[in-house]
Amino acid sequence: MSKEETTEYLNIMEKERIKLKLKKSRTNIAMYRALQFQMTNDYPYTCTAGISLLTVMENGDLVPCRRMPIVVGNLLENNMYELYKNNKVLQELRKDTTSDECKNCEHAKKCSGGLKCLTYALYKDLNHKDVGCTE
């Protein structure tokens, strides 16, 4: 989806979330997991790939996120803690990888540049500004 379509989608979902809340429905629409970088519930989505999120694939491969196909090791051969601590990709993800064009954004400290899987998929760059950012 384009930035405009994503914004429209999130606006529709927010309206529906409010309607459900007013009806005292037990159904909740979670708005904190945006499709792309967007402000939802007054804070931006934060990608935690390689920070507090790791994915173990069925063959033992360890990747920072199920949507980021960068194999950082294999748990059948390596210790997870050692991989987490020493792998260059995971170290890079734990650094401030906010792109230079985002540095002055009021949300930069919270979002760190948005979805790393998306920017990696499009640009093979973990430091690129999220393509869905509307700021």
C-alpha positions as CSV (number, residue, x, y, z in Angstrom):
1,M,0.0,0.0,0.0
2,S,1.1,3.6,-0.5
3,K,1.6,6.0,2.4
4,E,-1.8,7.5,1.6
5,E,-3.5,4.1,1.5
6,T,-1.9,3.1,4.7
7,T,-2.9,6.3,6.5
8,E,-6.5,5.8,5.2
9,Y,-6.5,2.2,6.4
10,L,-5.3,3.2,9.9
11,N,-7.9,6.0,10.1
12,I,-10.6,3.5,9.3
13,M,-9.3,1.0,11.9
14,E,-9.1,3.7,14.5
15,K,-12.7,4.8,13.9
16,E,-13.8,1.2,14.2
17,R,-11.8,0.7,17.4
18,I,-13.5,3.8,18.9
19,K,-16.9,2.5,17.9
20,L,-16.3,-0.8,19.6
21,K,-15.0,0.9,22.7
22,L,-18.1,3.1,22.9
23,K,-20.3,0.0,22.6
24,K,-18.3,-1.5,25.5
25,S,-17.4,-4.4,23.2
26,R,-14.8,-6.9,24.4
27,T,-13.3,-6.9,20.9
28,N,-10.2,-4.8,20.7
29,I,-8.4,-3.6,17.6
30,A,-4.7,-3.3,18.4
31,M,-3.3,-0.2,16.7
32,Y,0.2,-0.4,18.0
33,R,1.4,-2.9,15.3
34,A,1.1,-0.7,12.2
35,L,1.7,-2.2,8.7
36,Q,4.3,0.4,8.1
37,F,5.7,3.2,10.3
38,Q,2.7,5.3,11.5
39,M,1.6,7.1,14.6
40,T,-0.9,4.9,16.4
41,N,-2.2,5.4,20.0
42,D,0.0,8.5,20.2
43,Y,3.3,6.7,19.7
44,P,5.2,5.3,16.7
45,Y,5.7,1.7,16.0
46,T,9.1,0.5,17.1
47,C,10.9,-2.4,15.4
48,T,12.5,-4.7,17.9
49,A,14.1,-7.1,15.5
50,G,17.4,-8.3,16.9
51,I,16.8,-6.3,20.1
52,S,14.1,-8.1,22.0
53,L,12.9,-10.2,19.1
54,L,14.6,-13.1,17.4
55,T,13.0,-15.9,15.3
56,V,14.1,-19.5,15.2
57,M,13.3,-21.1,11.9
58,E,12.3,-24.8,11.6
59,N,15.8,-25.8,10.6
60,G,17.4,-24.0,13.5
61,D,18.4,-20.9,11.6
62,L,18.2,-17.7,13.7
63,V,17.0,-14.5,12.1
64,P,16.3,-11.1,13.7
65,C,12.7,-11.3,12.6
66,R,10.5,-13.7,10.6
67,R,10.2,-11.0,8.0
68,M,14.0,-10.3,7.8
69,P,15.7,-13.2,6.1
70,I,19.2,-12.5,7.4
71,V,20.5,-15.8,8.9
72,V,22.7,-14.8,11.9
73,G,23.5,-18.4,12.8
74,N,22.0,-21.8,13.5
75,L,21.0,-22.9,16.9
76,L,21.9,-26.5,16.1
77,E,25.5,-25.3,15.7
78,N,25.7,-22.1,17.8
79,N,24.8,-20.8,21.2
80,M,21.9,-18.3,21.0
81,Y,23.4,-16.0,23.7
82,E,26.8,-16.0,21.9
83,L,25.1,-15.2,18.6
84,Y,23.0,-12.4,20.2
85,K,26.1,-10.9,21.8
86,N,28.6,-11.2,19.0
87,N,26.8,-11.3,15.6
88,K,27.5,-8.1,13.6
89,V,24.0,-7.8,12.2
90,L,22.4,-8.1,15.6
91,Q,24.9,-5.7,17.0
92,E,24.0,-3.2,14.2
93,L,20.3,-3.6,15.0
94,R,20.9,-2.8,18.6
95,K,22.7,0.4,17.7
96,D,20.9,3.6,16.9
97,T,20.4,2.9,13.2
98,T,18.1,5.8,12.6
99,S,18.8,7.3,9.1
100,D,20.3,10.7,8.9
101,E,17.2,12.1,7.3
102,C,15.2,11.0,10.4
103,K,17.6,12.5,13.1
104,N,15.6,15.7,13.5
105,C,12.2,14.0,13.7
106,E,10.4,14.3,17.0
107,H,9.8,10.5,16.9
108,A,13.4,9.5,16.0
109,K,14.3,8.2,19.5
110,K,11.2,6.1,19.7
111,C,10.9,4.6,16.2
112,S,14.7,4.3,15.3
113,G,13.8,4.6,11.7
114,G,10.8,2.3,11.5
115,L,10.5,-1.2,10.2
116,K,13.9,-2.6,9.5
117,C,12.6,-5.6,7.6
118,L,10.8,-3.4,5.1
119,T,13.8,-1.1,4.5
120,Y,16.1,-4.2,4.3
121,A,13.8,-5.8,1.8
122,L,13.7,-2.8,-0.5
123,Y,17.2,-1.3,0.0
124,K,19.3,-4.0,1.6
125,D,20.0,-1.3,4.2
126,L,19.1,-1.4,7.9
127,N,19.7,2.3,8.2
128,H,17.3,3.6,5.6
129,K,14.3,5.7,6.5
130,D,11.1,3.6,6.7
131,V,9.3,3.9,3.3
132,G,6.0,4.2,5.0
133,C,6.9,7.1,7.2
134,T,4.7,10.1,6.7
135,E,6.8,12.5,8.7
